[in-house]
Amino acid sequence: MTQRGIASAVALITGHEDPGKEEKAIDWAALAAFPGTLVFYMGVRRLPQIARALIDAGRPGEESAAVVEAGTLPNQRTITATLETIAAEVQRAGVRPPSITIVGPVSALGQSSPGAGRCPWPG
């Protein structure tokens, strides 16, 4: 999730806050400004809202994003796109939980590595 010269920090965020909470804990403006990789857990069903919230808060829509489905399992697959298009690509591919969403330049590394389509990070 970090890569020398690309991202020195990573933030782990729930993709599905408790709907019963009166006050939401996610600060979208802070996440949009975060200078590293964002990783959302449990958020594949809420991906359209997550992507829109980040873009509306100032994260570039053309930034790289990836969703890794069934990470470290034999049926693992990775869908990559831009933050603006990732939700549509994930829906088109029929991605289901368990999945994580990675936002930031490191999410594009799997496209140029051997075994592209698999998560580029050791699992």
C-alpha positions as CSV (number, residue, x, y, z in Angstrom):
1,M,0.0,0.0,0.0
2,T,3.1,2.2,0.2
3,Q,5.7,2.4,-2.5
4,R,8.9,4.5,-2.3
5,G,8.5,7.6,-4.4
6,I,4.7,7.0,-4.9
7,A,3.0,6.8,-1.5
8,S,4.6,7.0,2.0
9,A,1.4,6.6,4.0
10,V,-1.8,4.5,4.0
11,A,-5.2,5.1,5.7
12,L,-7.6,2.3,6.5
13,I,-11.2,3.3,6.4
14,T,-14.4,1.4,6.9
15,G,-16.6,1.4,3.8
16,H,-19.7,0.8,5.8
17,E,-20.3,2.9,8.9
18,D,-23.0,1.8,11.3
19,P,-26.2,3.3,9.8
20,G,-27.6,3.7,13.3
21,K,-24.9,6.2,14.4
22,E,-26.2,9.7,14.8
23,E,-22.9,11.3,13.8
24,K,-20.7,10.0,11.0
25,A,-17.0,9.7,11.8
26,I,-15.6,9.8,8.2
27,D,-14.1,13.2,7.4
28,W,-14.3,13.1,3.5
29,A,-12.4,16.4,3.1
30,A,-9.5,15.1,5.2
31,L,-9.4,11.8,3.2
32,A,-9.6,13.7,-0.1
33,A,-6.5,15.7,1.0
34,F,-4.6,12.7,2.4
35,P,-1.3,12.4,0.6
36,G,-1.2,8.6,0.4
37,T,-3.1,5.5,-0.3
38,L,-6.7,5.1,0.9
39,V,-8.0,1.5,1.6
40,F,-11.7,1.0,2.2
41,Y,-12.8,-2.3,3.8
42,M,-16.4,-3.6,3.5
43,G,-17.4,-1.0,1.0
44,V,-18.0,-2.6,-2.4
45,R,-21.7,-2.1,-2.2
46,R,-21.2,1.5,-1.2
47,L,-18.5,2.2,-3.8
48,P,-20.6,4.7,-5.8
49,Q,-21.2,6.8,-2.7
50,I,-17.6,6.5,-1.5
51,A,-16.1,7.5,-4.9
52,R,-18.6,10.4,-5.2
53,A,-17.8,11.6,-1.6
54,L,-14.1,11.6,-2.3
55,I,-14.5,13.5,-5.6
56,D,-16.9,16.0,-4.2
57,A,-14.4,16.6,-1.4
58,G,-11.6,17.3,-3.8
59,R,-9.9,14.0,-4.7
60,P,-9.2,14.0,-8.4
61,G,-11.6,11.8,-10.4
62,E,-8.9,10.7,-12.7
63,E,-6.8,9.2,-9.9
64,S,-6.1,5.5,-10.1
65,A,-8.4,3.1,-8.1
66,A,-8.6,-0.7,-7.8
67,V,-11.0,-3.2,-6.2
68,V,-9.5,-6.5,-5.1
69,E,-12.1,-9.2,-4.7
70,A,-11.4,-12.3,-2.7
71,G,-7.8,-11.2,-2.0
72,T,-5.3,-14.0,-1.4
73,L,-7.7,-16.6,-2.5
74,P,-7.5,-18.7,-5.7
75,N,-10.4,-16.8,-7.2
76,Q,-8.9,-13.4,-6.5
77,R,-9.4,-10.7,-9.2
78,T,-8.6,-7.0,-9.5
79,I,-10.5,-4.4,-11.3
80,T,-8.7,-1.1,-12.0
81,A,-10.1,2.2,-13.3
82,T,-10.1,5.8,-12.3
83,L,-11.9,7.0,-9.1
84,E,-14.6,8.4,-11.4
85,T,-15.2,5.2,-13.2
86,I,-14.4,2.5,-10.7
87,A,-17.9,2.0,-9.4
88,A,-19.3,1.4,-12.9
89,E,-16.5,-1.0,-13.7
90,V,-17.0,-3.0,-10.5
91,Q,-20.7,-3.2,-11.2
92,R,-20.1,-4.3,-14.8
93,A,-17.7,-7.0,-13.6
94,G,-20.1,-8.2,-10.9
95,V,-17.6,-7.8,-8.1
96,R,-18.9,-9.0,-4.7
97,P,-17.7,-9.0,-1.1
98,P,-15.2,-9.7,0.3
99,S,-13.5,-6.9,-1.5
100,I,-11.3,-3.9,-0.7
101,T,-11.0,-0.7,-2.5
102,I,-7.6,1.0,-3.0
103,V,-7.4,4.6,-4.1
104,G,-4.1,6.2,-5.1
105,P,-1.3,5.8,-7.5
106,V,-0.2,2.4,-6.1
107,S,-3.5,0.9,-7.3
108,A,-2.2,1.2,-10.9
109,L,1.0,-0.8,-10.2
110,G,-0.6,-4.2,-10.9
111,Q,-1.3,-3.2,-14.5
112,S,2.4,-3.2,-15.3
113,S,3.6,-6.1,-13.2
114,P,3.8,-9.8,-14.1
115,G,0.5,-11.4,-13.4
116,A,-1.5,-8.2,-14.0
117,G,-5.0,-8.6,-12.8
118,R,-3.8,-10.1,-9.5
119,C,-3.1,-8.0,-6.5
120,P,0.6,-6.7,-6.9
121,W,1.1,-6.9,-3.1
122,P,2.2,-10.1,-1.4
123,G,-0.7,-11.7,0.4
